[in-house]
Amino acid sequence: MTNWLQLDKEYLMSAYPRTSVAMAGGRGCRLYDVNEKEYLDLFSGVGVNVLGYGHPEIIKAASEQVEKCLHLPFHFLNPVAIEYAKRLVDHSLKDGKVFYTTSGAEATETTLKLIHKYRNITNEKRDGIVVLKGSFHGRTLGALHFTRQEGIYQDFPYTSIPVYEVEHEDLEGLERTIRKESPLAIMVEPVLGSGGIYPLSGEYLKSIEQFCRQYNMLFIVDEVQSGMGRTGKLFAYQHFDVTPDIIQFGKGAGGGTAFGGIIAGARLYDMFSPGDHGTTFAHSPISTALGLAVLKTLIDDGLMRKSYEMSLYLNEQLQKIQREHSYFIEEVRHCGMMFGISIHDTNENVKKLQLDLLEKGMLVDVTQGNIIRLLPPLIITKEEINQFIDQFLACILQPLIVTGGV
């Protein structure tokens, strides 16, 4: 029998924590390991596989595009990429233009370069970006320090762009920082994802937009995790009457492939000139073809609406468990199919809970040490939710797991 864990340690750098489970493939919301054990995936590949595994629309789009081409250089017009950009703009800013990347972190890098060009072209004196404590915007060197989690930015070198950190929902602190530091932009996740699933309030987002207009700043929303229908809207900011200058997207946008980008509004979309920015795989025919399949399923086929209704059912079940076991579960937060379950226990015991669920065939994530994060595929059914709830209850009722309970 192949020892995949040993081979992984021998040939791959250890930047990621991994279990000993080697996956062979998936179907629907389920993954299967090399020993044919079945797992219900409540995390969808860090939020990437919004349509689960082996979705008919993804298979159809992939098969058709593979027969044509997988890659085209950016020197030529790419009808599939153009069509996808049009749909993204039509369902977001209405007046906007897209720049494609291969990841969410690269989308942040694109944003940083774009606002730098804006500052130079407009002779704007303001400088720097306000971000939220606990936010996540990528791990590449430019994006790194805009991710406000000390374990991630560590002591890696800074770029020359000033970073101003504020607490989320603290409007007084935000305006105080704006007046003192004169930043050029505010960048927020409408739902803090890696930070623990904290949805920003409508009042807070509307106030940010108002501050941006009042002080002539740029309003950037990072929808890499919260976008592509995950919250019941194509982008989470659309739950409120706000209009950002830049939307960053990624994860589910490429139907399972490495993909991302930004949608820039009229104030910014003509700032780049040829040669200012680029990436080899920017207008990927396969990624944009799969992205179109995702949009068709979410919007045309109504999955986005159905998924949101299913998220309300999952929330109802989790809130019931929280009320009955408040000694162990502090709070359940959600926005659509994004869930953060804050546990009253040690990080060690929460990790054990995750591994107990894994043993029972349930895949969940842990973030910030004691928060169970759920990002299920949007195709999850009521029966699958019930299966998870049963196993989750069975795990938290085990005597050993509550050693640190309050």
N, C-alpha and C positions, 0 to 999 in steps of 0.2 A: 504494500500500500504506500502511495506517495505521501511523504511528510511535507505538506505544503507550508506549514508554519516554519519548519526549519529552512526550507528553500527561500521563503520570504525573508527570513532574517539574514540569510547568506547573500542574497542578490539585490534586495531592495533597501534603500536607506530608511532609517527608523524615525521618520518624521510624524508618522501616524500611529496612534494606539490601535491595536487590532486584537480581535478574538482569534481563537484557533479554528473557527468555522470557515471552510472553503466553499464558496457558492458556485454552483454549476449553471444555474439559469432560473428563470421565473415565468409565471403565467398569472395574469390578473394582478391581484394584490399579494400573491404568494411567491416566495423564493424557495429553491430546493438546493441543498448542499450536495457535495460529491458523494455522500452516502445515502442520498435520496430522502433525507429528512425534510419535512415541510415546515416553512415558517410564514406566519402572517406579518407582512411588512407594514409597520405603522410609522415608518420614517422615510420611505420612498427615495432611498439613495440621497440623503440630505436634502430632500425636497425636490429632487430633479425629476423623478418618474411620476409626473402628475397623472399620466394615463396608465400607470402600473406597468406590467410587463407583457409583451406580446400583443399589444392592442391592435385590432385589425386595421385601423386607420394608419397607424405607424408602420405596420408591415407593408401595407399597400403603397404608401408614399415612399418608403425606403426602397422597395423593390423597383418601382418605376424610376426613381432617380438614379439608382445604382446602374441601371442599364444605359443611362445617358452619360453621366459623369459624376464623380465624387468631389472634384475640386476644379475651380477655374481661377486663373490669376485675376487680380483686381483691374487689369488693363481693359477688360471687356465688360460690356453690359451683361448683367445676369438677371434675366426675367423673373426667376423664382425669388431671388433676393429682393428685387424691386417690388414684386407683388406682396411679399411678406411685410416689407417696410410700410407699404401703403395701408395694409390692414392694421398694423400696429398704431400708425398715426391716426387713422380714421376712428379707432376705438380708444383714443386717449386725448391728445392735445388738439386734434383736428388740423392745426397749423403747426407742423413740426417736420423734422428730418431725422433719419436714423443713422447712427454709426455702429456697425457690427464689430464685436470682439469675440474672443474665445472663452471668456469667463467673466464672472462678476467683478473680480479684482481688477481685471483689465478695463472693465467699464468705469471703475473709479479712477484708474489712471487716465483714461480718456477725458473724464470730467475735469480732472486737475489741469490737464494741458489746455482744455478748451477755455476754462475760466481764466487761466494765465494769459491766453491770447486775447480774451475779452478785456482784461485789465490793461494790457498794453495798447490795444487798438483804441480804446475809449479814454485812455489817460486817467483811469480811475485810481484815486489815491487809496481807497480802502484795500485791505489785504488780509488774508487768512480766512479760515473756515471754522464756524461753530459746529461742533458735533456733540452728541449726547453720551453721557457716561454709560458704559455697558454696551455701546453700539458696536456693530461689526460692518466694516466696509472693505475687507480684503487683507491679504497677507504680503503682497508684493511691496517693495521698499517704499514706493510713493504712497500707496494706500495704507501702509502699516500703521502709521501714527494717527490716522483718522479712525482706526479701530480702537475704541477706548476700553481695552481690556489688557491689564498690565502683563498677564502671562503671554500675550501675543506680541505686543510691541516691544517688550523687554528693553534691552539697551541697544537695539539696532539704530543706525544713524538716521537722523531727521532729514527731511527735505527742507528747503528754504521757505516753504509755505507755513505760516503760523497756524497752530492748532489751538482752539479754545474749547474747553470741555465744560458742559453745564449738565445739571440734573434734568431728566425729563419731567415735564409737567410744571417746572418751576419758571413761570413767566417773568416774575420779578428778577430772578437771577439771570435769565436770558436777556432781558432788556438792559440790565445793568452791564452785562458783558458787551452788548452791542454798543452802548454809549461809551464805554471805557476803551474798547479795543478797536472799534471801527472795522469789523470784519467785512469781507467781500461777499460771503455766502454762508448759508446755513444748510447743512446736510443731515437728513434724518431718515431712519427707517420708520415708516408708518406703524410697523409692529417690530419692536426690538426682538430679533430672532435668537441669535446665539446668546444674547443677554438675558434670556429667560422667558420670552413670549410676553412682552408688555405692550399691548396696543395703546398707541397715543390717542388721546381724546380729540374729538372734533374741535372743541374749543381751543386746544393747544395748537393744532395744525392751522386753524384759521388765524390764530394770533401770530403764528410764524409768518404766514403769508402777508398779514397786515404789516408786521415789522419790516419785511422785505420791501414792501412798497414804500413804507414811510422813510426808511433809511437807504433806499436804493441798493438793496442787496439781491443776490440770486438765491432762489429757493430750489433746493435739490432733494428729490426723494429717491432713496435707495430701495428699489422694489425687487431686488435679486431673490430674496426669500419669500416675500409676501405677494409677489406678482404672479401672473399667469393663472388667474382664477382662484388662487388658493383661499382668498378671504370672501369669495362670493362676488367679487368684482374682478375685472381683468387686472386692475392695480388697486391696492388697498386705499390709496389717497382718494379714489373715486367714491368712497362712502361719504365723503364730505365735499362741500362746495368750495374746493380750492384748485388752483391751477399752478403747478410747478414750472420752473424754467427748464429743468432737466429731470428725466425719469431714467434711472438705471435699472436694467433687467438682466436676467441670467437664469441659471438653474433649469427650470422646466421649459424655457423658451426654445430649446433646441430638440425637444422630443427625446431626450436621453443622450444627446451628443454634447460635446464641449462647446458652449455657445453663450453669448451675452451681448450687451450693447447699451447704447443710450438713445433716448429720444429727446432731442433738443428743440426748444421753442423758438419763436421768431426772433427773440432778442439775441440768440446765440448761434443759430444754425448756419449762418454764413461766415462765421469767424475763421474756420479752417480754410486754408488754401492748399492746393495740391502739394504734397511733400511735408506738410506740417505734422501729419500723423499717418500711421498705417500699420497693418498687420497682415501677414501672409495669408491667413485663412479667414479673412474678414467676411467675405461674401459667400461663405460656404454653401454650395448648392444643396448638399445633403442636409445640413442643419436647418436651412431656411425652408426646405421642402417638408421636413418633419415639423418645423414650427408652424407652418401653414396647416398641417394635419391637426396639430394641437388646438389651434384657434378654431378650426372648423368644428372640432368635437366640443370644445368649451362653449362656443357662442352659437353656431348654427344648429348643433344637435342638442343644445340645452344642458350640457353636463355641469356648467358653472352654477346654474340655478339649483339643479338637483343635488349637487355636492354641498352647497350651502345648507340646504334643508337637512341633509344627512348630518352635517356638522352640528346642527342644533340638537339632534337626537343624541349624538355622542356627548355633547356638553351636558345635556340633561342627566345622562347616566353617570358621568363623572362628578357632577355637582351633588348628586344623591349620595355617592360614595363619600365625598368630602364631608357632607353633613353628618353622616353616620360614623365617620372615622376621623373626626377633626383633630384628635390627639396625634394622628400620624400625617394627615394631609392638611397643610396650612391653607392652601388656596388653589383653585383651578382657574386659569385665565385662558381665554380663547378669542380668536377672530377668524371665523370660518374654520378651515381645516388646519389651523395652527393652535396647538395646545401646550400650555406650560403648567405642570403639576408640581407645586412646591411642597417638598416633603420635610416634615419635622423630624429629622434624624441626621446622623453623621454622613459625610460624603461616602465613607466606606460602606455603610449599610445601604445607601441608595445605589451604589455600584453593585452591591450584592443583589438588590432587588432587580436591577437590569439583567444580571446574569441568570437569576431565577426565571425571569420572563423568557429569556433566550432559551433556557432549558425546556420550557414549556412551548416553544415554537412561536414566541412573540418578540418582534424586533422593535425596540424603542431606543431613544437616545437619552443621554444625560448631559445637561449643560449647566455651567456654573456650580458644579459639584453636587447640588441637591435638588435639581429640577429635572423631572422627566419631561422630555420634549417629544411631542407627537406631530408628525407632518405626514399624515396618511396619503396614499394615492387618492385622487379625487373620485375614483370609481368605487371606493369601498362601499360595501352593502351593509344593511342593518344586521344581517346574520353574522357578518364578519365583525362588526362592532360588538355584538352580543358575545361572540366568542372571546374577543379581547377582554371585555368587562369581566367575564367569568374567570378568566385566568389571572387578571390583575387583582381581583378580589381574593382569589385563592392564595396569591403570593403575599399580599399585605396582611393576611390573617395568620401567616406562619409566625409562631412565637419568636423565632430567632431574629426576625427582621425588625422587630419593634424595640430593640435594646436601647435605642436612644430616644424613643418617643417621649413626648411631653404629656 
